[in-house]
Amino acid sequence: MTDAGHPLQITTTRLAGTVITQNVGGQERRFELTTALLYDGTFAAEPSDR
């Protein structure tokens, strides 16, 4: 999510299960790539630092 709360799209060639790090709102957040296909043909990533 962006600081305004909008979804963020990141292009990657990494496989599902990979954990990526993204700066969100000035804080480093970790996300795990998934195989969950979204309506627009992209895939979801789940927060992994909860």
C-alpha atoms as one frame of an Amber mdcrd trajectory, in Angstrom:
protein
   0.000   0.000   0.000   1.087   3.507  -0.665   1.009   6.169   2.040  -2.447
   7.093   0.683  -3.679   3.497   1.121  -3.651   2.507  -2.546  -2.362  -0.907
  -3.673   1.228  -0.919  -4.836   2.311  -2.922  -7.872   5.831  -4.311  -7.946
   7.247  -6.090 -10.986   9.383  -9.109 -10.141  10.531 -12.390 -11.632  10.689
 -14.027  -8.195   8.679 -17.175  -7.485   5.752 -17.524  -5.086   6.985 -17.979
  -1.514   9.726 -15.393  -1.942   9.792 -12.677   0.714  10.429  -9.182  -0.625
  11.081  -5.971   1.300   9.379  -2.675   0.444   9.546   0.750   2.085   5.983
   1.732   3.039   5.303   4.970   4.875   8.944   5.284   5.864   9.025   1.791
   7.369  10.514  -1.328   5.877   7.798  -3.978   5.381   8.151  -7.610   4.318
   5.738  -9.309   1.903   5.515 -12.912   0.733   4.651 -13.432  -2.920   1.672
 -15.756  -3.456  -0.018 -17.670  -6.266  -3.319 -15.851  -5.582  -4.410 -14.503
  -8.971  -6.165 -11.118  -8.856  -8.893  -9.860 -11.221  -6.388  -7.922 -13.356
  -4.084 -10.894 -13.971  -1.512  -9.932 -11.356  -0.685 -11.880  -8.204  -1.138
 -10.915  -4.566   1.502 -10.580  -1.879   0.742 -11.015   1.818   2.368  -9.035
   4.639   4.800 -11.333   6.420   5.754  -9.080   9.335   2.557  -9.249  11.354
